[in-house]
């Protein structure tokens, strides 16, 4: 069975009551990039971006941000 890589950034932002704009400020990543990731329209995820997001949100378990789902 094929798996799909899923970024759970929307949930992470909601649980912290943070806006995409605030995360952009905290991480140094453009707000449009954050928006693309949240909407799932970004087809390529830069590992540096993922690292900056995790650091800004103080994520200690990467599974909070990413998951695999069946296609």
C-alpha positions in Angstrom: 0.0 0.0 0.0 1.3 3.4 -1.0 1.9 6.1 1.7 1.5 9.8 1.4 3.7 12.3 3.4 1.5 14.8 5.3 2.6 18.0 7.0 0.4 18.7 10.0 1.3 22.4 10.3 -2.3 23.7 10.5 -3.0 21.5 13.6 0.3 22.6 15.2 -0.5 26.3 14.7 -4.1 25.8 16.0 -3.0 24.0 19.1 -0.5 26.9 19.9 -3.0 29.6 18.8 -0.5 31.0 16.4 -1.1 32.6 13.0 0.7 31.8 9.8 2.0 35.4 9.9 3.5 35.0 13.4 5.1 31.7 12.4 6.6 33.4 9.4 8.1 36.1 11.7 9.4 33.5 14.2 10.9 31.2 11.6 12.2 33.6 8.9 10.2 31.7 6.3 8.0 33.7 3.9 4.3 33.8 4.9 3.3 32.6 1.4 5.5 29.5 1.9 3.9 28.8 5.3 0.5 29.2 3.7 1.3 26.7 0.9 2.5 24.2 3.4 -0.6 24.6 5.6 -2.9 24.2 2.5 -1.0 21.2 1.3 -0.3 22.8 -2.1 3.5 22.7 -1.6 4.8 19.7 -3.5 8.3 19.9 -2.3 9.2 20.5 1.4 12.6 22.0 2.1 14.1 20.2 5.1 15.7 23.5 6.2 12.1 25.0 6.3 10.8 22.0 8.3 13.7 22.4 10.7 13.1 26.2 11.2 9.4 25.6 11.7 10.1 22.8 14.3 12.5 25.1 16.1 10.1 28.1 16.1 7.3 25.9 17.4 9.6 24.2 19.9 8.6 20.8 18.5 10.5 18.0 20.3 8.9 15.1 18.4 8.8 15.5 14.6 5.7 13.3 14.4 3.8 16.4 15.7 4.6 18.0 12.3 4.7 15.1 9.8 2.9 11.9 9.3 2.3 9.2 6.7 -1.2 8.4 5.5 -2.4 5.7 3.1 -3.1 7.1 -0.3 
